[in-house]
Amino acid sequence: MSRILVVEDNTDLAAGIEYNLTLEGYDVRVADDGRAAIATASEWEPDLILLDLMLPGVDGYQVLQQIRGKGSHVPVIILSARGEEADKVRGFRLDADQYVTKPFGILELLERVAALLRRSARESDAGTATLAFGDIVIDLGSRMISRAGRPVALTPKAYELLLALMRRDGVVASRAELLKEVWGYGAFIMTRTVDSHIAELRRKLDDPTHPRHIITVWKVGYRFER
């Protein structure tokens, strides 16, 4: 049974989310402030977190920062009334997996939860499998990457973006497709998020000036070439 932590200070909303998640068969706990959320995430180790931003005391951004600072890759869906792009970008820079603006439909939320849990299960099932290209080796089980035998640190989103490109095995992916797959963005959102993470991948795993593996397809998007 997957464990889900709901971090929400609106009692009625939290109760509604908890009720629907429980009906779907999840084990659910609720935290109504940031400090309780951090403590529960550490002690209970949930499989997914639904995180409000506007919390008393420690806000949602600080909660996410502390969770990621402890090395946790638990999927996090931000639930917030803040709909500005700047708020979303800040959340993704702290490595949130998805950002859902209130009010939202409960069926859509349940689908997002299920999709993220399926992705996590696939990554766990990968075990000790590895992928390689050029002088790069990726350990899927530990999410560790090395280049010419030396460890390379990637942000969680850059790592997921790399795998999204590699899974296509040469097929071009548009920015909108990558935003939706990796960040959960709707295709209508205009942002340079993908481009900035592509730059990180090229800087650490390729040649930024003359890339051989992460290729730009003019006016379309990107493709991966072994």
C-alpha positions as CSV (number, residue, x, y, z in Angstrom):
1,M,0.0,0.0,0.0
2,S,1.5,3.3,-1.1
3,R,1.9,6.0,1.6
4,I,0.8,9.5,0.8
5,L,1.5,12.6,3.0
6,V,-1.0,15.4,2.5
7,V,0.4,18.8,3.7
8,E,-2.6,21.2,3.8
9,D,-3.8,23.7,6.5
10,N,-7.3,24.0,5.1
11,T,-9.1,21.3,7.2
12,D,-12.0,20.8,4.8
13,L,-9.8,20.4,1.8
14,A,-7.3,18.1,3.6
15,A,-10.2,15.9,4.7
16,G,-11.6,15.7,1.2
17,I,-8.3,14.8,-0.3
18,E,-7.6,12.2,2.4
19,Y,-11.1,10.7,2.0
20,N,-10.6,10.2,-1.8
21,L,-7.1,8.9,-1.5
22,T,-8.2,6.4,1.1
23,L,-11.0,5.2,-1.2
24,E,-8.3,4.5,-3.8
25,G,-6.5,2.3,-1.4
26,Y,-3.7,4.6,-0.2
27,D,-2.4,4.9,3.3
28,V,-2.8,8.6,4.1
29,R,-1.5,11.0,6.7
30,V,-2.2,14.7,7.0
31,A,0.1,17.5,8.3
32,D,-1.4,21.0,8.8
33,D,1.9,23.0,9.1
34,G,5.4,22.9,7.7
35,R,7.2,21.7,10.8
36,A,4.8,18.7,11.1
37,A,5.3,18.0,7.4
38,I,9.1,17.8,7.7
39,A,8.9,15.6,10.7
40,T,6.4,13.2,9.2
41,A,8.3,13.0,5.9
42,S,11.4,12.1,7.8
43,E,9.9,9.6,10.2
44,W,7.2,8.0,8.0
45,E,9.0,8.1,4.6
46,P,5.9,8.5,2.4
47,D,5.9,7.4,-1.3
48,L,4.4,10.7,-2.4
49,I,3.7,14.1,-0.9
50,L,0.9,16.6,-1.8
51,L,2.2,19.9,-0.6
52,D,0.4,23.2,-0.1
53,L,2.6,26.3,-0.3
54,M,0.8,28.7,2.0
55,L,1.4,27.1,5.4
56,P,1.7,28.6,8.8
57,G,5.2,29.0,10.1
58,V,7.4,27.1,7.6
59,D,6.0,27.5,4.1
60,G,5.8,24.9,1.4
61,Y,8.9,26.1,-0.4
62,Q,10.9,25.7,2.8
63,V,9.4,22.2,3.4
64,L,10.4,21.1,-0.1
65,Q,13.9,22.6,0.3
66,Q,14.5,20.7,3.5
67,I,13.2,17.4,2.1
68,R,15.4,17.6,-0.9
69,G,18.3,18.8,1.2
70,K,18.2,15.5,3.0
71,G,18.6,13.6,-0.3
72,S,15.0,12.5,-0.6
73,H,13.7,11.9,-4.2
74,V,10.1,11.3,-3.0
75,P,7.7,12.6,-5.7
76,V,6.1,15.9,-4.7
77,I,3.0,17.5,-6.2
78,I,2.6,21.2,-5.2
79,L,-1.1,22.2,-4.6
80,S,-1.4,26.0,-4.5
81,A,-3.7,28.9,-5.2
82,R,-0.6,30.8,-6.5
83,G,-0.9,30.5,-10.3
84,E,1.9,32.8,-11.5
85,E,4.6,31.4,-13.6
86,A,7.3,32.7,-11.2
87,D,5.7,30.6,-8.4
88,K,5.7,27.5,-10.5
89,V,9.3,28.0,-11.7
90,R,10.4,28.5,-8.1
91,G,8.7,25.2,-7.2
92,F,10.4,23.3,-10.0
93,R,13.8,24.8,-9.2
94,L,13.4,23.2,-5.8
95,D,12.6,20.0,-7.7
96,A,8.9,19.6,-7.3
97,D,7.6,17.0,-9.7
98,Q,4.3,18.7,-10.5
99,Y,2.5,21.9,-9.8
100,V,-1.3,21.9,-9.6
101,T,-3.2,25.2,-9.2
102,K,-6.3,25.4,-6.9
103,P,-9.1,24.9,-7.5
104,F,-8.5,21.5,-9.1
105,G,-10.5,18.5,-10.0
106,I,-10.1,15.5,-7.7
107,L,-10.2,13.0,-10.6
108,E,-7.3,14.8,-12.2
109,L,-5.4,14.9,-9.0
110,L,-5.9,11.1,-8.4
111,E,-4.6,10.4,-12.0
112,R,-1.5,12.5,-11.3
113,V,-0.9,10.7,-8.1
114,A,-1.2,7.3,-9.8
115,A,1.0,8.3,-12.7
116,L,3.8,9.5,-10.4
117,L,3.6,6.4,-8.2
118,R,3.8,4.2,-11.4
119,R,6.9,6.1,-12.5
120,S,8.5,5.6,-9.1
121,A,7.7,1.9,-9.2
122,R,9.4,1.6,-12.6
123,E,12.5,3.3,-11.3
124,S,12.6,0.9,-8.3
125,D,12.1,-2.1,-10.6
126,A,15.1,-1.0,-12.6
127,G,17.3,-2.4,-9.8
128,T,20.9,-2.4,-10.7
129,A,20.4,-1.9,-14.4
130,T,22.7,0.6,-16.1
131,L,22.6,2.7,-19.3
132,A,25.6,4.0,-21.1
133,F,26.6,6.3,-23.9
134,G,30.0,7.7,-24.8
135,D,32.0,7.8,-21.5
136,I,28.8,8.2,-19.4
137,V,27.4,5.4,-17.2
138,I,24.0,5.7,-15.5
139,D,23.1,3.4,-12.6
140,L,19.3,3.4,-12.6
141,G,18.9,1.8,-9.2
142,S,21.0,4.4,-7.3
143,R,20.4,7.2,-9.9
144,M,24.2,7.7,-9.8
145,I,26.0,8.9,-13.0
146,S,29.7,8.8,-13.8
147,R,31.7,10.3,-16.6
148,A,35.0,8.6,-17.4
149,G,34.8,7.0,-14.0
150,R,34.2,10.2,-12.1
151,P,30.8,10.9,-10.4
152,V,28.6,13.6,-11.9
153,A,25.9,15.3,-9.9
154,L,22.6,16.2,-11.6
155,T,19.5,17.8,-10.2
156,P,16.6,15.4,-10.1
157,K,14.8,17.1,-12.9
158,A,17.9,17.1,-15.2
159,Y,18.2,13.4,-14.5
160,E,14.6,12.7,-15.4
161,L,14.9,14.9,-18.5
162,L,17.9,12.9,-19.6
163,L,16.0,9.6,-19.2
164,A,13.0,11.1,-21.0
165,L,15.2,11.9,-24.0
166,M,17.0,8.5,-23.9
167,R,13.8,6.6,-23.8
168,R,12.9,8.1,-27.2
169,D,16.1,6.7,-28.7
170,G,16.6,9.3,-31.4
171,V,13.0,10.4,-31.8
172,V,12.6,14.2,-31.4
173,A,10.7,15.5,-28.4
174,S,9.2,19.0,-28.3
175,R,9.6,21.3,-25.4
176,A,5.9,21.0,-24.6
177,E,6.1,17.2,-24.5
178,L,9.1,17.3,-22.2
179,L,7.5,19.8,-19.9
180,K,4.4,17.6,-19.6
181,E,6.4,14.4,-19.1
182,V,9.0,15.6,-16.7
183,W,7.4,18.6,-14.9
184,G,3.7,18.0,-15.4
185,Y,3.3,21.4,-17.1
186,G,0.4,22.0,-19.5
187,A,1.6,22.6,-23.0
188,F,0.3,26.1,-22.9
189,I,2.9,27.2,-20.3
190,M,5.8,29.2,-21.9
191,T,9.1,28.8,-20.0
192,R,12.8,28.3,-20.6
193,T,12.9,25.5,-18.0
194,V,13.6,22.8,-20.5
195,D,16.4,24.8,-22.2
196,S,18.1,25.6,-18.9
197,H,18.1,21.9,-17.9
198,I,19.4,20.9,-21.4
199,A,22.3,23.4,-20.8
200,E,23.0,21.6,-17.5
201,L,23.1,18.2,-19.2
202,R,25.4,19.4,-22.0
203,R,27.7,21.1,-19.6
204,K,28.1,18.0,-17.4
205,L,27.6,15.1,-19.8
206,D,28.3,16.4,-23.3
207,D,30.1,19.2,-25.2
208,P,28.3,22.5,-24.6
209,T,29.8,24.0,-27.8
210,H,29.5,21.0,-30.1
211,P,27.0,18.6,-28.5
212,R,27.2,15.0,-29.8
213,H,24.5,13.4,-27.7
214,I,21.9,16.0,-26.8
215,I,21.0,17.5,-30.1
216,T,18.8,20.6,-30.8
217,V,16.3,20.2,-33.6
218,W,15.7,23.7,-34.8
219,K,12.2,25.0,-34.0
220,V,11.0,21.6,-32.8
221,G,12.8,20.5,-29.7
222,Y,15.6,18.0,-28.8
223,R,16.6,14.4,-29.5
224,F,19.1,12.1,-27.9
225,E,21.8,10.4,-30.0
226,R,24.1,7.7,-28.6
